[in-house]
C-alpha cells in the first residue's frame, strides 16, 4: 500500500509537469541539485537557490531519487520540489534508512528490534529567498540569501523502543539560513548554511536526548564549494557539522562513545546533459553512526542521485 507521502509526490509531479512547466532562463547547475531532504542545494546541505528551472514569474518543478550506501548502512530517498517565481520553494521527501545493524541492540537490553529493520522519515520543507540573486549579482559580492525550515517525522518501526530509551522525539523542525555566491567569471559557487537543530543523524534517530545528553537545539554550520568545469559539469565538496546530542547519555549508561555522532562530508561530481536532467555521484564520509554496533567503523561510501527539473 502506498504511503500518503508517495501519493502526494506522484500527484504533485503529475500536476506540476502538466500545468506548470517553466521555460527556463537559468544557467545549468547554478540552481543546485536535490539534497537528501528534498530542497535545492548540494547532496548534504541546502543552498539559497530555489529548486526547479523556474525564473521570476514562472512556476517549476523538480523530482529526484537518491541512493547512498556505506559499509553498514544504506539510504534510499525520493521527493519533489515546487519553485514559485524563483522566490519560494516547497519540497516533500521520504527517506528509507536500512538500519539492519540495530538488531545488535537487543544484546544490550530487550528492545525487540526486528531483523532487517528500516527507519523511514518524511521531510516537508519550505524556503524563501529574501535577498540577492546568485546569477544577476554574480559580478558583485552580494550573495543570494534564503531562510528555510525542514519539518521531519520519523517512523522508526521496532526501533521505536530504542528511541524511547534515548528520550528522543520522533518529530522535529530544523531552521536554517543559507547564503550562496556564484563567481561566474571564476566558474566557482560557494555556499554557507547555518542550521538550528537538535536532530540526531539528520533526524533518523529522533530529536534531542534524555539527560545527560543534549536536548536543546544548537547552531551547526554547513559549507559547500563547486567548480563549474563547463556548462554541463561541476565538481565540488561539502562539509556539514553535526550535533553530538547522544554521546553523553551513552557514556553515562556505560556505553562509552557507542552513540557518538560525527560530521558529514562529501566530494561530488554533478553532470547535467540537458536543462531538465542532472546526475550526481559523490564519495561520502558520514563518520561514525552508532559506532557501538558497527565496530567503531567510519561510514564511507557512495551517493548517487538523479534529478529531473522543469
C-alpha positions in Angstrom: 0.0 0.0 0.0 1.4 3.4 -1.0 2.0 5.9 1.8 0.3 9.3 1.8 3.6 10.9 1.0 4.3 8.8 -2.0 0.8 9.5 -3.3 1.3 13.2 -2.8 4.7 13.1 -4.5 3.3 11.3 -7.6 0.3 13.6 -7.7 2.5 16.7 -7.3 4.8 15.6 -10.1 2.0 14.9 -12.5 0.2 18.2 -11.7 3.3 20.3 -11.9 4.6 18.7 -15.1 1.3 19.1 -16.9 0.4 22.6 -15.7 3.5 24.4 -14.6 6.5 23.8 -16.8 8.9 26.6 -16.9 10.6 28.0 -20.0 13.8 28.5 -18.0 16.5 31.1 -18.3 18.6 29.6 -15.5 22.1 28.5 -16.2 22.8 24.8 -15.9 23.7 23.6 -12.4 23.5 27.0 -10.9 20.2 26.0 -9.3 21.9 23.1 -7.5 20.6 19.6 -7.3 18.3 17.9 -4.8 19.6 17.4 -1.3 18.7 14.3 0.7 15.9 16.4 2.4 14.4 17.4 -1.0 15.4 21.1 -1.1 17.8 22.5 -3.7 21.4 22.6 -2.9 24.2 20.0 -2.8 23.7 16.5 -1.7 24.1 17.1 2.1 23.2 20.7 2.6 20.7 23.2 1.2 21.7 26.3 -0.8 20.0 29.7 -1.0 18.9 28.9 -4.6 15.3 27.9 -5.4 14.7 24.5 -6.9 13.4 23.8 -10.4 14.1 25.7 -13.6 11.6 28.4 -13.0 12.8 32.0 -13.1 10.9 35.1 -12.0 7.3 35.0 -13.0 7.4 31.2 -13.6 6.4 28.1 -11.7 8.6 25.0 -12.0 9.0 21.5 -10.5 11.8 19.1 -9.9 11.8 15.5 -8.7 14.6 13.2 -7.6 15.7 9.8 -6.5 18.7 9.0 -4.3 20.7 6.0 -3.2 23.5 6.2 -0.6 25.4 3.2 0.8 28.2 2.8 3.3 29.9 -0.3 4.9 27.0 -0.9 7.3 24.0 1.2 6.2 22.1 2.4 3.2 19.6 5.1 2.4 17.1 5.4 -0.4 15.2 8.7 -0.9 12.8 10.4 -3.3 10.9 13.6 -3.4 9.6 16.6 -5.3 10.1 20.4 -5.1 8.0 23.2 -6.4 9.6 26.5 -7.3 7.4 29.6 -7.3 8.6 32.7 -9.2 12.2 31.9 -8.2 11.2 33.2 -4.7 9.6 30.3 -2.8 10.4 26.6 -2.7 8.1 23.9 -1.3 9.6 20.4 -1.0 8.5 17.0 0.1 10.8 14.0 0.6 10.8 10.5 2.0 13.9 8.7 3.3 14.2 4.9 3.8 17.2 4.0 6.0 18.3 0.4 6.3 19.2 0.1 10.0 19.8 -3.7 10.0 22.8 -3.4 12.4 20.5 -2.1 15.1 19.4 -5.7 15.9 22.6 -5.9 17.9 21.0 -3.5 20.4 18.9 -6.5 21.6 22.1 -7.7 23.2 22.2 -4.6 25.5 18.5 -4.7 26.5 15.4 -6.5 25.3 14.4 -3.7 22.9 12.7 -6.1 20.5 14.4 -4.7 17.3 13.4 -7.0 14.4 15.8 -8.2 11.7 16.2 -6.0 8.7 14.5 -3.0 10.3 14.2 0.2 8.3 13.7 3.7 9.6 11.5 5.9 7.4 11.4 9.7 7.6 9.2 12.3 5.9 10.5 15.8 5.3 8.4 18.8 4.5 10.4 21.8 3.5 9.9 25.5 2.7 12.5 28.0 1.6 12.1 31.7 0.9 14.6 33.9 -1.0 15.0 37.1 1.0 17.8 39.0 -0.8 20.2 38.9 -3.7 20.3 36.8 -6.9 23.1 34.2 -7.4 23.2 34.9 -11.2 22.3 38.5 -11.6 24.6 39.6 -8.7 27.5 37.4 -9.9 29.6 40.5 -10.7 29.2 41.9 -7.1 29.9 40.5 -3.6 26.2 40.3 -2.8 25.1 36.7 -2.3 21.7 35.2 -2.7 20.2 34.7 0.8 17.4 32.4 1.8 15.7 31.2 5.0 14.1 27.8 5.3 12.8 25.1 7.5 12.5 21.3 7.3 9.9 19.6 9.4 10.7 15.9 9.9 8.6 13.0 11.0 10.3 9.7 11.8 8.7 6.3 11.5 11.1 4.0 13.5 9.2 0.7 13.5 10.6 -1.7 16.1 13.4 0.8 16.8 10.9 3.0 18.5 11.6 1.3 21.8 15.3 2.4 21.4 14.3 6.0 20.7 12.1 5.9 23.8 15.1 4.7 25.9 17.2 7.5 24.5 14.5 10.0 25.3 14.3 11.3 21.7 11.2 12.7 20.0 10.1 11.3 16.6 9.4 14.7 15.1 11.3 18.0 14.9 11.9 21.1 12.8 15.2 22.4 11.6 15.5 26.1 10.8 18.3 27.4 8.6 19.7 30.4 6.7 21.8 30.0 3.6 23.9 32.3 1.5 25.0 31.3 -2.0 27.6 33.2 -4.0 28.2 32.5 -7.7 31.5 33.9 -9.0 30.7 33.5 -12.7 33.9 34.8 -14.1 35.8 32.3 -11.9 33.3 29.5 -12.5 33.0 29.0 -8.7 30.0 28.7 -6.5 30.3 28.8 -2.7 27.6 28.4 -0.1 27.3 28.7 3.7 24.4 27.5 5.7 23.7 27.9 9.4 21.2 25.3 10.8 19.4 25.5 14.2 18.7 21.9 15.1 18.6 19.1 17.7 18.3 16.3 15.1 20.3 13.1 15.7 21.8 11.7 12.5 19.7 14.2 10.5 16.6 13.1 12.4 16.7 9.4 11.6 17.5 8.7 15.3 15.0 11.3 16.6 15.4 14.7 18.1 17.1 15.7 21.3 18.1 13.3 24.1 17.3 12.4 27.7 19.8 13.8 30.3 22.7 14.0 30.4 22.6 14.1 26.7 21.8 17.4 24.9 18.1 18.0 24.3 18.3 21.7 23.3 18.9 23.0 19.8 22.3 24.2 18.6 23.7 26.1 15.7 25.5 23.9 13.2 27.4 25.4 10.1 27.5 23.7 6.7 29.7 24.6 3.7 29.7 23.8 0.0 32.0 24.8 -2.8 31.6 23.8 -6.5 33.7 24.5 -9.6 32.0 24.6 -13.0 34.3 22.8 -15.4 32.0 23.6 -18.2 28.3 24.4 -18.5 27.3 20.8 -18.1 29.8 19.5 -15.5 30.7 20.6 -11.9 32.9 19.2 -9.2 32.8 20.1 -5.5 32.8 19.3 -1.9 30.6 19.7 1.2 31.2 19.7 4.9 28.3 19.6 7.4 28.8 20.0 11.1 26.6 17.8 13.3 25.3 18.0 16.9 26.5 15.2 19.1 23.5 15.0 21.4 23.5 11.3 22.4 27.2 10.6 23.3 26.9 11.9 26.9 23.9 9.7 27.5 25.7 6.7 26.2 28.7 7.3 28.3 26.5 7.7 31.4 25.0 4.3 30.6 28.4 2.7 30.5 28.5 2.5 26.7 31.5 4.9 26.2 31.3 6.5 22.7 28.8 4.0 21.4 26.3 6.7 20.4 28.8 9.2 19.1 27.8 11.3 16.0 30.4 12.8 13.6 30.3 15.5 11.0 29.4 14.6 7.4 31.4 15.4 4.3 31.5 14.6 0.6 33.2 15.1 -2.7 30.9 15.2 -5.7 30.6 15.3 -9.5 27.4 16.7 -11.0 26.6 16.4 -14.7 23.7 18.0 -16.5 23.3 16.5 -20.0 20.4 18.8 -20.6 18.5 21.6 -18.8 16.0 19.0 -17.5 18.2 16.2 -16.2 21.1 16.1 -13.8 23.1 13.2 -12.2 25.2 13.5 -9.1 27.8 11.0 -7.9 29.7 11.5 -4.6 32.1 9.9 -2.2 30.6 10.4 1.3 32.2 10.2 4.7 29.4 10.1 7.3 31.8 9.4 10.2 30.5 7.0 12.9 26.8 6.2 13.1 26.0 4.4 16.4 29.6 3.0 16.4 28.8 0.7 19.3 27.1 -1.7 16.9 29.4 -1.3 13.9 32.8 -2.0 15.5 33.6 1.8 15.5 33.8 1.9 11.7 33.6 5.1 9.8 30.8 5.0 7.4 32.2 5.9 4.0 30.7 5.0 0.6 28.9 6.4 -2.3 25.9 8.7 -3.0 24.1 8.7 -6.3 21.2 11.0 -7.2 19.2 11.6 -10.4 17.0 14.7 -10.8 14.6 16.0 -13.4 13.6 19.6 -13.4 11.2 21.8 -15.5 
